[in-house]
């Protein structure tokens, strides 16, 4: 049995290594196609190494029996996000070809709706897969917000930074870590971010229209996060009140027992 587990672990690690290899291959293709500079290469390679290291550590900790088809889709999407990241880093020197940039990003966004369906259809949904999917989504939004901010202003960075700010705040206030109820509105807003930022990044719209698109993205995201934070706060307060009432009842019960003790001794 131990040999079988080791073999399975090696297969899983091999798949992550293949993902890193595909990332390097994509970077090579992009470099050949557009003459990508050092900034794009270094950023893309750093993304590939970081993705491989973090994913390998998570797999070693959770020890799944196999990598799973849904995770393969997400890994493919992460490879595309790495390519988009390299293009954005390279854009500080030369603007990337719009068609290439939009194409890579659009495919990555389309695949976002595929991995979840594959996981449900194959019965391979796992907390690791959900977290992997969410992290890839969040990083793509961050990269797109960086790119759009170069034309629209630093305020666009709030879109990409909001999720990471929430995670940082949750390390300080533990009540933010409580599970949220399922919400179609939350999922819709999250999906809209990538679409609206891609429209803004494409450059197809005039500046006022692009500004409006990004403003809608930020406004809906603030609303979504604000609604969830308010729900978590109210739930936290309600839990605190319930605990307080329970402690008070226990205190009253103890006091009553103490009052009865002298009566029992006297009798």
Secondary structure, DSSP 8 states (H G I E B T S, - for coil): -HHHHHHHHHHHHHHHHHHHHHHHHHHHHHHHHH---HHHHHHHHHHHHHHHHHHHHHHHHH--SS--HHHHHHHHHHHHHHHHHHHHHHTTTS---HHHHHHHHHHHHHHHHHHHHHHHHHT---HHHHHHHHHHHHHHHHHHHHHHHHHH-GGGHHHHHHHHHHHHHHHH-GGGGS-----HHHHHHHHHHHHHHHHHHHT-S-HHHHHHHHHHHHHHHHHHHHHHHHHHHHHHHHHHHHHHHHHHHHHHHHHHHHHHHHHHHH-
